[in-house]
Amino acid sequence: MPRSKISYQTKVLQTPSFAPSLEDVRTVRHLLASKTTPSDFHLPNELILHILDYARYHPIARSERTETLELVPEPQYSHTQLYLAAEPLPIPKEGEKLKILDVRFIVESRGPDFYGVHQLVTHNPSFFEVSIIRPVGSIIDAPIHQESWDPRSNPEFGSSQPKGIFFNRHKTHGLVERVPMPERCEGPLTQVQYEGSHSWFLLANRVAYNDWARHEVIWRAKGEWEGNGAVGSGDGFVEKLRPGDRIGLWIRASKFIWVNKIRNARVEVRYTVL
């Protein structure tokens, strides 16, 4: 099975300074469609969409949480908590189709600092994953509690090897299935690790780095991605998103003393309607 790509490059990703609302986009599309050429032809819809794409004139759905949280796993069990449940993706009007262009994650976190040398570790037990949270039935705005699941209630967590998120059902929401246990990444010095059946590996913390680190990751369709640090490719994530879905960010600490600390996370979904 395909393994997630890991990037060691560090760079600043450009964030758009302005993002129109969905109604702004509809208005501009209507104005462009009402224009005529010198030959009295209306601009075709394909050309209008190309103009908007070229100008990057797309709405962005933003969700953010700023709160310091620290996970400290127990000696025999990992610890997992839902840190951020983003707002539901917009529901298009009748006759429209929602198209997700990319998803940007910005995370400020820090891992353990007990090694004494600065390094990036792609296979450490202090990391983050994301899931797609889909409403059950027609209730898309039901609250989602940022609660912690007891790992001892799930045998999948009884191992120091991080194997992802496996619980699949809440009262009003379910987690969208990814694929059954694909390989996540294989470090040169450790055993193979896995993504969960309902989660995608997002990033691993820096270790032996005694300060907060800012991580940025962008996932696009067809497995295209950008990021700094040790990040996953998000293969298949964008394609599975649907109107009304929420994106959930999990903070994970899966081995004793490998703490995971976070103080801010933001999810930005750039989209359009066809």
GIZI-V517879 format. One record per pair of residues at least 6 apart in sequence whose ideal C-beta (glycine too) atoms are under 6 Angstrom apart, sorted by sequence separation. I is the first residue (numbers start at 0). J is the second residue. If there is no record, write none. Layout:
i->I j->J
i->I j->J
This chain:
i->35 j->41
i->72 j->78
i->91 j->97
i->150 j->156
i->167 j->173
i->185 j->191
i->194 j->200
i->218 j->224
i->252 j->258
i->155 j->162
i->167 j->174
i->205 j->212
i->252 j->259
i->34 j->42
i->70 j->78
i->184 j->192
i->217 j->225
i->224 j->232
i->182 j->191
i->183 j->192
i->224 j->233
i->250 j->259
i->155 j->165
i->183 j->193
i->216 j->226
i->222 j->232
i->31 j->42
i->183 j->194
i->250 j->261
i->202 j->214
i->215 j->227
i->222 j->234
i->180 j->193
i->214 j->228
i->216 j->230
i->110 j->125
i->218 j->233
i->31 j->47
i->248 j->264
i->179 j->196
i->183 j->200
i->220 j->237
i->218 j->236
i->220 j->238
i->28 j->47
i->64 j->83
i->177 j->196
i->218 j->237
i->176 j->196
i->177 j->197
i->246 j->266
i->176 j->197
i->62 j->85
i->174 j->197
i->62 j->86
i->202 j->228
i->203 j->229
i->202 j->230
i->141 j->171
i->165 j->195
i->167 j->197
i->201 j->231
i->161 j->192
i->162 j->193
i->163 j->194
i->164 j->195
i->200 j->231
i->163 j->195
i->138 j->171
i->164 j->197
i->130 j->164
i->164 j->198
i->199 j->233
i->163 j->198
i->135 j->171
i->19 j->56
i->21 j->58
i->124 j->161
i->199 j->236
i->20 j->58
i->134 j->172
i->135 j->173
i->19 j->58
i->132 j->172
i->133 j->173
i->18 j->59
i->133 j->175
i->130 j->174
i->131 j->175
i->87 j->139
i->84 j->143
i->121 j->184
i->81 j->145
i->122 j->186
i->175 j->239
i->121 j->186
i->80 j->147
i->122 j->189
i->130 j->197
i->130 j->198
i->79 j->148
i->122 j->192
i->128 j->198
i->129 j->199
i->128 j->200
i->129 j->201
i->77 j->150
i->128 j->201
i->76 j->150
i->127 j->201
i->76 j->151
i->127 j->202
i->126 j->203
i->77 j->156
i->125 j->204
i->76 j->156
i->123 j->203
i->121 j->203
i->123 j->206
i->164 j->249
i->119 j->205
i->120 j->206
i->117 j->207
i->116 j->207
i->117 j->208
i->114 j->206
i->115 j->207
i->161 j->253
i->114 j->207
i->110 j->204
i->111 j->206
i->112 j->207
i->159 j->254
i->108 j->204
i->110 j->206
i->112 j->209
i->109 j->211
i->107 j->211
i->139 j->243
i->107 j->213
i->106 j->214
i->121 j->229
i->131 j->239
i->134 j->243
i->105 j->215
i->119 j->229
i->133 j->244
i->7 j->119
i->104 j->216
i->131 j->244
i->132 j->245
i->103 j->217
i->132 j->247
i->5 j->121
i->101 j->217
i->102 j->218
i->130 j->247
i->101 j->219
i->129 j->248
i->128 j->249
i->126 j->251
i->125 j->252
i->124 j->253
i->124 j->254
i->125 j->257
i->124 j->257
i->125 j->259
i->99 j->237
i->99 j->240
i->97 j->242
i->111 j->257
i->111 j->258
i->109 j->260
i->90 j->242
i->108 j->260
i->90 j->243
i->108 j->261
i->88 j->242
i->107 j->262
i->87 j->243
i->88 j->244
i->107 j->263
i->87 j->245
i->106 j->264
i->85 j->245
i->105 j->265
i->84 j->245
i->85 j->246
i->104 j->266
i->84 j->247
i->103 j->267
i->83 j->248
i->81 j->247
i->82 j->248
i->102 j->268
i->81 j->249
i->82 j->250
i->101 j->269
i->100 j->269
i->79 j->249
i->80 j->250
i->100 j->270
i->99 j->270
i->79 j->251
i->98 j->271
i->78 j->252
i->97 j->272
i->98 j->273
i->77 j->253
i->95 j->272
i->96 j->273
i->5 j->184
i->82 j->261
i->2 j->182
i->3 j->183
i->70 j->250
i->72 j->252
i->0 j->181
i->3 j->184
i->74 j->255
i->83 j->264
i->85 j->266
i->91 j->272
i->0 j->182
i->2 j->184
i->70 j->252
i->82 j->264
i->72 j->255
i->71 j->258
i->70 j->259
i->69 j->260
i->68 j->261
i->67 j->262
i->3 j->200
i->65 j->263
i->64 j->264
i->63 j->265
i->12 j->215
i->62 j->266
i->61 j->267
i->59 j->267
i->60 j->268
i->59 j->269
i->57 j->269
i->12 j->225
i->57 j->271
i->10 j->227
i->9 j->227
i->6 j->226
i->5 j->229
i->6 j->230
i->3 j->231
i->4 j->232
i->3 j->232
